[in-house]
Amino acid sequence: MRLVWIESLMFSLLIVTAAPAFAADEGKDADAAQDKDAKKKDEKPIPPEKTSVSQGSVDVGGHAVHYTATAGNVLIREDKEDKPEASVFYVAYTADGDKGAASRPITFFYNGGPGSSSVWLHMGSLAPVRVESASASATAPPPYRLVPNTYSLIDKSDLVFIDAVGTGYSTPVGKAKGKDFWGVDQDLHAFAKAITRYVTINQRWNSPKFLFGESYGTTRSAALVDMLQGQGMAFNGVVLLSSILNYAANSPGLDQNYIGSLPTFAAIAWYHDKVPNKPASMDAFVNEARAFATGEYASALAKGQSMTPAEEDAIAVKLGRFTGLSPQYLKEANLRVTQSRYRKELLRDERRTVGRYDARYEGIDLDAAGENPEYDASDTAIAGAFTAAFNNYVESTLKWQSDVPYKTTTFDIIREWDWKHEQPGSRFPQRQPYVAGDLARAMRENPKLHVLSANGYFDLATPFFATESDLGHMQLDPSLRGNLQFAYYPSGHMVYLNVDALARFKADLAAFYDHAQSG
């Protein structure tokens, strides 16, 4: 009886002690289900790939070019699980006369930021349409005019304008987050996938191919051409418009940034009539500034604080001639004037500032006593026109329907950007990207790859002399150096805002495309 009683007691205890365990398991299951539901709610819907097609025509060089405009999206996928991670929006223009021809080139366009959509290149440069804007002054409020672009590149190439993930209508989908794409190398992988997807579904693998980036878009292009060629997609050419290829050059303690900016300061001072005994030729004056920047000025800065007062006085006078600033101000700045200070100081006596993207534009601050401009007059002069024109165009002409607004610029992207980049030959990712090395490797491995560096004289965001230095130090073999060309225009960061410069730019591009395809 005692044994039976003990067994009965143990069985009862087992039931009592097990009951909470069962309840806990049920609680865990409920929590897991809630977590799963919460994760599903966080997942963004995956849209289908779709297109909206319309027809158009534009007169280029006296000849009518009929084209098909396609607004659409492609889905790019994760590497591990092969699930969609982003929907990438694009607008493509394909010439109807050569539709399906294997020899028809295709060019992929994008702006920079990081955090900018492709609206600036799309609405202002080489698409079959462009928005009219005032050159070197603020564009009037709406209504804005979208006009046929007689300087379009559609006669030479099909054109595809792509928005980076998080800008325009491009967005993460499924489990992906913005941070999965917001970084130098993350962005490269996303663009490589989007371009490969477009080329595949549109049967363009055998077409001559070009990349066209502006601003940070040049950072992207220099590394992207290397990445895509490493994946088996060869390119004929790369167009670098207003380049930045070496972020490390702007590091505190280095003087390269001041040296690289000086010829741009000289061009701006010449334009605004701040040069004593102003020379007739701006080009000749800029060439003098180039020589001074890499010669006496660089040598003086290299001395650091060991420079004697007499040496400082002599350099300040010469520097004042090129910059249009007083020798006293230059000495107070230790002969090192930042771009922002220059924008405020040059026209201080007129109570005006000059633009960062294009110093031809003048702004008006609250007062003339500050150190830095309140805003960039070259940005505010056109932002409204480009944004409104595209939103109207994409809905009324391209017939693209979206439940979310088009994001012209997403400032969160640059605030959260991961700047690390795995440069070719480096054992560790660099925290300040240098991509001229990527471009150099792409040119070595593809000796028929051609590069055009296009620059605005009045661009303070990406000074042309700094670009010359970066590209001039790629250590290219002599047999490859002829594949690199430079072009300069009397305009700023967005050279196409000056229509005369746009006309010259188109002519230079036409010759470049012909040369790049001739082998």
C-alpha atoms as one frame of an Amber mdcrd trajectory, in Angstrom:
protein
   0.000   0.000   0.000   2.831   2.351   0.898   4.423   1.861  -2.540   1.144
   2.556  -4.284   0.644   5.675  -2.173   4.124   6.942  -3.005   3.594   6.292
  -6.713   0.256   8.095  -6.544   1.867  11.069  -4.787   4.680  11.267  -7.296
   2.204  11.177 -10.181   0.220  14.005  -8.607   3.378  16.076  -8.094   4.354
  15.447 -11.695   1.034  16.789 -12.882   1.296  19.837 -10.621   4.881  20.681
 -11.627   4.277  20.005 -15.298   1.243  22.275 -15.558   3.210  25.530 -15.370
   5.660  24.195 -17.977   2.803  23.536 -20.369   1.457  27.021 -19.705   4.896
  28.553 -20.262   5.273  26.710 -23.560   1.863  27.985 -24.629   2.957  31.516
 -23.652   6.129  31.196 -25.669   4.163  29.998 -28.657   1.839  32.990 -28.329
   4.776  35.415 -28.052   6.459  33.831 -31.072   3.241  34.155 -33.057   2.970
  37.814 -32.078   6.606  38.432 -33.048   5.983  36.730 -36.373   2.910  38.867
 -36.986   4.855  42.004 -36.034   7.666  41.092 -38.443   5.143  40.509 -41.210
   3.665  43.953 -40.556   7.167  45.439 -40.839   7.688  43.785 -44.213   6.919
  46.035 -47.158   4.743  44.694 -49.958   6.514  43.408 -53.046   5.103  45.108
 -56.165   5.120  43.395 -59.547   7.479  44.586 -62.243   5.433  46.805 -64.530
   5.846  49.433 -67.229   3.951  52.407 -68.615   4.726  53.089 -72.269   4.238
  56.274 -74.294   5.548  57.653 -77.572   7.364  60.863 -78.398   9.442  62.685
 -80.976  12.194  65.284 -80.800  14.228  67.164 -83.401  17.964  66.664 -82.834
  20.466  68.165 -85.241  17.756  68.821 -87.820  16.466  65.238 -87.781  13.323
  63.947 -86.079  13.958  61.096 -83.659  10.880  59.081 -82.753  11.202  57.292
 -79.456   9.411  55.115 -76.930   9.381  56.337 -73.330   9.029  53.595 -70.724
   8.516  54.278 -67.043   8.948  51.082 -65.076  10.474  49.228 -62.176  12.728
  46.213 -61.764  12.978  43.999 -58.702  16.419  43.226 -57.375  17.023  40.228
 -55.120  19.018  39.271 -52.047  22.167  37.272 -52.602  21.451  34.589 -49.973
  17.727  33.856 -50.095  17.066  35.159 -53.633  14.038  37.105 -52.400  13.116
  40.578 -53.712  14.786  43.293 -51.642  14.056  46.476 -53.605  11.941  47.888
 -56.394  14.068  50.206 -58.542  12.326  52.839 -60.658  13.605  53.946 -64.050
  12.557  55.899 -67.125  13.962  54.650 -70.438  13.977  56.324 -73.854  14.599
  54.043 -76.826  14.794  55.276 -80.409  12.161  53.606 -82.579  14.184  53.655
 -85.804  16.865  51.374 -84.358  14.608  49.381 -82.080  16.065  45.940 -81.529
  19.332  46.738 -83.323  22.257  45.098 -81.565  24.512  48.045 -82.416  22.299
  50.590 -80.651  24.157  51.909 -77.553  22.483  52.221 -74.169  23.444  54.662
 -71.412  22.535  54.441 -67.713  22.170  57.805 -65.933  22.008  58.684 -62.241
  22.696  61.610 -59.941  24.449  61.464 -56.617  23.996  62.956 -53.182  24.123
  60.364 -51.757  20.366  60.663 -51.484  19.456  62.287 -54.781  17.105  60.937
 -57.410  17.999  61.214 -61.100  15.598  64.132 -61.610  18.373  66.689 -62.274
  19.985  64.825 -65.159  16.585  63.673 -66.380  14.909  67.074 -66.492  17.914
  69.223 -67.376  20.511  67.482 -69.490  20.193  64.980 -72.331  16.725  63.420
 -72.213  14.355  64.160 -75.116  12.631  66.772 -72.911  13.996  69.338 -70.479
  12.602  71.986 -68.188  13.346  75.590 -69.060  15.236  77.368 -66.286  16.965
  80.700 -66.005  20.733  80.583 -66.359  22.705  82.284 -63.560  19.540  83.658
 -61.949  16.522  82.342 -60.090  13.861  80.627 -62.219  10.448  82.249 -61.899
   7.658  80.391 -60.019   5.184  78.148 -61.915   3.901  77.469 -64.423   7.081
  75.846 -65.744   7.718  74.830 -69.341   8.886  71.390 -70.393  10.273  71.714
 -73.909  11.702  69.355 -76.554  15.437  69.045 -75.997  17.266  69.685 -79.242
  20.500  68.718 -77.447  19.265  65.279 -76.417  21.612  62.306 -76.671  18.764
  60.114 -77.983  20.232  60.333 -81.494  23.381  58.566 -80.256  22.137  56.233
 -77.549  19.102  54.860 -75.762  18.843  56.481 -72.340  17.867  54.948 -68.972
  17.502  57.196 -65.906  17.665  55.245 -62.628  16.711  56.319 -59.098  18.792
  55.029 -56.178  16.938  52.993 -53.553  15.236  55.384 -51.148  14.904  58.136
 -53.766  12.344  58.810 -56.475   9.977  55.833 -56.570  12.721  53.313 -55.710
  12.116  51.625 -52.370  13.125  48.639 -50.229  10.612  45.770 -50.285  10.010
  42.671 -48.209  12.286  42.441 -45.184  14.866  44.907 -46.533  15.549  48.265
 -44.901  17.038  51.460 -46.254  20.323  50.831 -44.456  20.780  47.699 -46.587
  21.407  50.016 -49.572  22.736  53.210 -47.980  26.478  52.828 -48.229  29.207
  52.983 -50.861  29.448  49.249 -51.493  25.800  48.501 -50.677  24.765  51.062
 -53.286  27.145  49.563 -55.851  25.611  46.109 -55.446  22.092  47.523 -55.799
  22.919  49.408 -59.013  24.787  46.431 -60.446  21.738  44.247 -59.864  19.309
  46.806 -61.275  21.333  47.375 -64.455  21.867  43.644 -64.946  18.138  43.024
 -64.506  17.241  45.757 -67.005  19.768  44.518 -69.563  18.488  40.961 -69.200
  14.734  41.540 -69.498  15.212  43.986 -72.384  17.690  41.808 -74.339  20.470
  44.428 -74.277  23.461  42.248 -73.440  24.987  42.763 -76.884  24.476  46.541
 -76.961  27.378  48.985 -76.531  27.090  50.258 -72.956  27.879  53.503 -71.153
  27.586  54.788 -67.585  26.816  58.457 -66.951  27.042  59.754 -63.378  26.933
  63.241 -61.927  28.498  64.322 -58.601  28.425  61.343 -56.194  27.182  59.507
 -59.281  30.796  59.699 -60.499  31.938  57.988 -57.295  29.399  55.303 -58.098
  30.397  55.033 -61.766  34.128  54.671 -61.125  33.559  51.645 -58.884  30.445
  50.333 -60.640  32.123  49.892 -64.026  34.796  47.824 -62.309  32.202  45.722
 -60.479  30.021  45.086 -63.539  32.981  44.233 -65.733  34.093  41.790 -63.050
  30.672  40.165 -63.419  31.049  39.839 -67.182  29.366  43.023 -68.459  31.933
  45.037 -70.448  31.491  48.764 -71.093  32.465  51.045 -73.941  32.559  54.277
 -71.992  32.035  56.173 -68.749  31.031  59.842 -68.533  32.035  61.560 -65.286
  30.180  64.856 -64.855  31.440  66.996 -61.942  33.510  64.347 -60.217  34.457
  63.441 -56.693  36.689  60.392 -56.622  38.736  60.806 -53.447  36.967  61.767
 -50.225  40.165  61.359 -48.205  41.612  64.482 -49.848  39.238  66.580 -47.728
  40.593  65.234 -44.438  41.561  67.810 -41.761  45.265  68.526 -41.687  45.745
  68.071 -45.420  46.255  70.971 -47.844  45.169  69.216 -51.043  41.642  70.601
 -50.783  42.919  74.204 -50.833  45.242  73.503 -53.738  42.472  71.778 -55.685
  40.043  74.685 -55.173  42.345  77.530 -56.211  41.875  77.393 -60.020  38.092
  77.344 -59.464  38.406  80.408 -57.215  40.339  82.082 -60.032  37.631  81.314
 -62.602  34.935  82.643 -60.267  36.874  85.819 -59.432  37.407  86.412 -63.152
  33.681  85.901 -63.864  32.617  88.383 -61.163  35.214  91.001 -62.180  37.175
  90.712 -58.939  40.564  90.192 -60.623  42.870  93.247 -60.654  43.789  94.184
 -64.225  41.505  91.402 -65.424  43.031  89.382 -68.297  41.013  89.051 -71.470
  41.173  85.249 -71.463  39.728  83.288 -68.561  41.349  80.073 -69.818  44.796
  81.655 -69.739  44.167  83.050 -66.261  42.997  79.647 -64.995  46.138  78.046
 -66.433  48.234  80.550 -64.464  46.291  79.571 -61.352  46.971  75.880 -62.018
  50.706  76.527 -62.163  50.662  78.707 -59.051  48.554  76.178 -57.124  50.940
  73.265 -57.663  54.039  75.450 -57.487  54.514  78.379 -55.106  51.216  77.927
 -53.266  51.687  74.210 -52.580  55.277  74.803 -51.479  54.202  77.587 -49.146
  51.467  75.512 -47.515  53.882  72.600 -47.112  56.043  74.780 -44.845  53.214
  74.952 -42.360  53.838  77.260 -39.416  57.537  77.587 -40.274  56.738  80.115
 -43.016  58.321  83.508 -42.301  56.175  86.684 -42.173  57.859  87.935 -45.340
  57.078  84.702 -47.177  53.490  84.851 -45.965  53.098  88.444 -47.164  54.443
  87.580 -50.614  52.199  84.544 -51.055  49.146  86.431 -49.769  49.576  89.122
 -52.448  49.870  86.544 -55.231  47.009  84.496 -53.818  44.868  87.637 -53.663
  45.327  88.193 -57.386  43.899  84.756 -58.188  41.118  84.696 -55.619  39.906
  88.291 -55.647  40.257  88.405 -51.844  42.361  90.869 -49.866  45.848  89.788
 -48.739  44.898  90.713 -45.168  41.868  88.400 -45.204  43.976  85.612 -46.694
  46.581  85.970 -43.950  43.861  85.944 -41.296  42.697  82.622 -42.832  46.257
  81.246 -42.732  46.240  81.267 -46.558  43.625  78.481 -46.426  40.170  79.637
 -47.496  37.344  77.122 -47.373  34.814  77.056 -50.158  32.057  78.207 -47.835
  34.057  81.214 -46.635  34.956  82.088 -50.196  31.285  82.113 -51.187  30.568
  84.632 -48.437  33.659  86.810 -48.781  34.060  87.374 -52.539  31.031  89.683
 -52.955  30.709  90.835 -49.348  31.131  94.479 -50.371  28.071  94.050 -52.619
  26.103  92.231 -49.861  25.886  89.149 -52.051  27.016  85.528 -51.834  27.855
  83.097 -54.643  26.409  79.636 -55.222  28.137  76.393 -54.275  27.005  74.271
 -57.208  27.357  77.196 -59.608  29.102  80.370 -58.491  27.531  82.388 -61.303
  24.380  82.512 -59.153  24.172  85.204 -56.469  22.319  85.036 -53.163  21.186
  87.614 -50.611  21.755  86.889 -46.911  20.070  88.607 -43.997  23.279  90.541
 -43.380  26.770  90.801 -44.806  28.610  90.153 -41.548  28.434  86.363 -41.335
  31.133  83.833 -42.114  29.130  81.423 -44.306  26.199  81.847 -46.730  22.706
  81.140 -45.436  21.797  79.057 -48.516  22.997  77.981 -51.929  21.508  80.318
 -54.515  22.334  77.878 -57.345  20.228  75.209 -55.625  17.163  77.253 -54.702
  17.179  78.820 -58.177  16.117  75.568 -59.859  14.813  73.109 -57.243  11.167
  74.130 -57.558  11.205  74.029 -61.343  12.806  70.586 -61.607  10.618  69.032
 -58.907   7.328  70.385 -60.225   8.167  69.696 -63.866   9.026  66.055 -63.220
   5.994  65.358 -61.055   3.729  66.789 -63.714   5.577  64.965 -66.509   5.641
  61.520 -64.893   1.891  61.630 -64.263   0.550  63.436 -67.328   2.929  62.204
 -70.053   4.532  59.001 -68.797   1.233  57.924 -67.151   2.997  56.370 -64.157
   0.670  55.871 -61.217   2.009  55.789 -57.660   0.437  55.943 -54.211   3.537
  57.582 -52.741   5.170  60.899 -53.663   8.319  61.064 -55.765  11.306  61.743
 -53.487  13.535  64.229 -55.268  16.070  64.148 -52.430  16.156  62.037 -49.253
  18.385  63.710 -46.680  18.177  60.757 -44.254  20.282  58.768 -46.706  23.410
  60.905 -46.466  23.030  61.146 -42.684  22.996  57.340 -42.418  25.439  56.607
 -45.263  28.115  53.956 -44.701  31.239  55.471 -46.267  33.443  52.377 -46.087
  34.668  51.034 -49.417  36.704  47.971 -50.315  39.176  49.398 -52.793  40.966
  46.988 -55.152  44.078  45.615 -53.499  43.131  46.838 -50.018  42.985  44.340
 -47.155  40.495  46.417 -45.176  37.596  48.708 -46.159  38.528  52.381 -46.317
  36.445  54.788 -44.240  36.813  57.555 -46.838  36.244  56.162 -50.319  38.861
  56.480 -53.029  37.472  55.091 -56.300  39.941  56.299 -58.926  41.734  53.037
 -58.217  38.619  51.059 -59.169  38.355  52.986 -62.418  42.036  52.443 -63.158
  41.643  48.693 -62.755  38.589  48.719 -65.039  40.649  50.521 -67.692  43.571
  48.121 -67.332  41.379  45.048 -67.635  39.386  46.560 -70.516  41.911  48.509
 -72.639  39.066  49.695 -74.902  37.192  51.444 -72.079  36.990  55.213 -72.684
  36.407  57.861 -69.999  35.230  61.460 -70.438  35.617  63.845 -67.496  33.265
  66.820 -67.947  33.748  69.822 -65.661  32.212  73.217 -64.955  34.615  76.090
 -64.313  32.375  77.617 -61.632  31.662  74.443 -59.646  32.703  74.708 -55.988
  31.137  71.388 -54.989  33.580  69.334 -57.103  36.421  71.613 -58.299  37.838
  70.616 -61.684  41.500  70.848 -60.632  40.925  68.276 -57.885  39.412  65.981
 -60.500  42.414  66.473 -62.755  44.668  65.469 -59.875  42.683  62.346 -58.990
  42.471  61.099 -62.570  46.057  62.153 -63.264  47.310  59.907 -60.466  45.681
  56.661 -61.600  49.113  55.489 -62.819  47.726  54.479 -66.188  50.016  52.741
 -68.630  50.989  55.068 -71.514  48.951  52.904 -73.887  45.787  53.712 -71.907
  46.197  57.419 -71.288  44.610  58.372 -74.599  41.377  56.723 -73.391  40.953
  59.507 -70.814  39.609  62.851 -72.025  38.733  66.120 -70.267  36.180  68.768
 -71.220  35.443  72.140 -69.569  32.435  74.438 -69.742  31.540  78.003 -68.631
  29.007  76.695 -66.146  28.829  74.998 -62.759  28.206  71.564 -61.269  25.225
  71.035 -63.575  26.855  72.276 -66.760  23.579  71.905 -68.665  22.000  74.857
 -66.805  23.906  77.068 -69.231  22.248  76.195 -72.544  25.302  77.307 -74.528
  27.395  74.925 -72.447  24.796  72.192 -72.983  25.137  72.603 -76.749  28.928
  72.216 -76.506  28.550  69.310 -74.106  26.282  67.456 -76.526  28.764  67.990
 -79.379  31.602  66.662 -77.222  29.524  63.657 -76.185  28.630  62.840 -79.787
  32.324  62.712 -80.683  33.126  60.725 -77.535  30.450  58.104 -78.266  31.666
  57.678 -81.824  35.257  57.280 -80.644  34.371  54.879 -77.820  32.597  52.555
 -80.239  35.277  52.631 -82.903  37.645  50.518 -80.803
